[in-house]
């Protein structure tokens, strides 16, 4: 069974806040880029770099000023904790 990807409530709030500050077209494009990057983490959870804290990892988003902060490792479910 493949690992699941879930978003914490604070991470969803971060995504909503980012999208709210953009035009409709930009919000759709940026939202899709962020979600596509997050989706890859279910298959490749070690893709990001070590973060601050036990088991915390961070994935910089190329071309965007944000990074996904998440918990997950090989074979485990991935939880997006924040979008900073």
N, C-alpha and C positions, 0 to 999 in steps of 0.2 A: 504494500500500500504506500503510495507516494505521500510525502509530508504535506500537510495542509498549510495554507497561508491565511492568517487572520490579521485584522487591524484592530488595535485597541481604540477605545473611545477618544483618548487624547490625540492619537494619530489621525483619526477621521476628522476631528475638530481642526487640526493643523491643515489638512488637505482642503477642507471647506474654506478656511480663512485665506489660504493662498489663492484659491480659485475665485473667491469673492472680490479680491483686489484686481482682477484682470477683466479684460473685455470678454464677451462670450466666446469669440473665436479663440483667443489666447487661452482662456480657461479650459476649453475642450482639448486643445493641443497639449498644454502643460499637464493636465490631468491624465491624459492618455500616456504621456512619456513617463510620468511618475508610476502609474499603475503597471505599465509594461516592465519597468525596472523591478518593481516589487514582485511581480509574478515570477520573474526569473529566480528569485530567492528560494522558492519552494523546491526547485530542482538543483540549484547551486547555492546553498546557504553560506558557504565559505567565501563567496564572491567578494563580500565587503571586507573591510579591515577591522582589526580588533578595536573595540571601543572602550569606554570608561566603565568598568564594572565587570563582574563575573558573567561570562557568556554573552555580553553585549557586543554587537558588531555595528558598523556604520558603512553605508553604501553611498558614496558621493554620486550625485546625479549629473552626468556629463552635460555641459552646456547650461546647467541650471544652478542657481545659488543655494540649493537645499541638499540635504542628505537624509537618507532613511536610517533611523536608529532602530535596530531590531534585535531579537533574541532568537537563536536557532543554530543548530549545528547539523552535521551530516546525519540524515535519517530522522531528525526530530521535526516537529511542527515549527513553523516560523511565525513569530508574532511581530508585526510592525508596532513599535512602541511610540515613536514620535517621528515627525517630519520637520526637521529643523533647518 
